[in-house]
């Protein structure tokens, strides 16, 4: 079955959330000068890490492993999660 663009984007978003990711949070403060123009007076960029989300990892596991996941023990799930995270990281590195 061929994947459409939306399916691919959803899988990428799930993979990103399952692995965790870094982001820059930007807060900008403006003022209005005498001419009525907005002027940037302060910009703060904070680097943040969004930790891996187990629910997203579970969705990916269910998609690729099907019903097999329901019979896995907690330890097996954690091992499979680590395996998939490694595989996803390698995939992301190949894209860069």
C-alpha positions in Angstrom: 0.0 0.0 0.0 1.4 3.3 -1.0 1.7 6.0 1.6 0.3 9.4 0.9 2.0 12.6 2.0 -0.2 13.0 5.1 0.6 9.5 6.3 4.4 10.2 5.9 4.1 13.5 7.8 2.1 11.9 10.6 4.7 9.1 10.9 7.5 11.7 11.1 5.6 13.6 13.8 5.0 10.5 15.8 8.6 9.4 15.4 9.8 12.9 16.5 7.6 12.8 19.6 8.5 9.2 20.4 12.2 10.1 20.3 12.0 13.5 22.0 13.4 16.6 20.4 15.0 20.0 20.9 13.3 23.3 20.2 14.0 27.0 20.5 11.3 28.9 22.4 11.4 32.6 21.2 9.9 35.4 23.2 10.0 38.9 21.6 9.0 42.2 23.2 8.1 45.2 21.1 7.5 48.8 21.7 5.9 51.5 19.5 8.2 54.4 18.6 7.3 58.0 18.0 6.5 57.3 14.4 4.0 54.6 15.3 6.3 51.8 14.2 6.8 48.6 16.2 10.4 48.2 17.3 11.9 45.0 18.8 13.4 45.8 22.1 14.0 42.4 23.6 14.4 38.9 22.2 14.9 35.9 24.4 15.7 32.4 22.9 15.5 29.5 25.3 16.6 26.0 24.2 14.3 23.3 25.5 14.3 19.5 25.2 10.9 17.8 24.9 11.4 14.3 26.4 10.3 11.1 24.5 6.6 10.3 24.7 5.8 6.7 25.5 2.3 6.9 24.0 3.8 7.9 20.7 6.3 5.1 20.8 3.4 2.7 21.6 1.4 3.9 18.5 4.5 3.3 16.4 5.0 -0.1 17.8 1.4 -1.0 17.2 1.6 0.2 13.7 4.7 -1.9 12.9 4.2 -4.8 15.2 0.4 -5.1 15.1 -1.3 -7.3 17.8 2.1 -8.7 18.8 2.6 -5.7 21.1 -0.4 -6.6 23.4 1.4 -9.8 24.5 4.8 -8.1 25.2 6.0 -7.7 28.7 7.0 -4.3 30.1 10.7 -5.2 29.6 10.1 -6.4 26.0 8.3 -3.1 25.3 11.2 -1.1 26.7 13.7 -3.1 24.7 11.6 -2.7 21.5 11.2 1.0 22.2 15.0 1.4 22.5 15.5 -0.5 19.3 13.0 1.7 17.4 14.5 4.9 18.9 17.9 3.8 17.6 16.4 3.0 14.2 14.6 6.3 14.0 17.7 8.2 15.0 19.7 6.5 12.3 16.9 7.3 9.8 16.9 11.0 10.9 20.7 11.1 10.5 20.5 9.7 7.0 18.0 12.5 6.1 20.5 15.2 7.2 
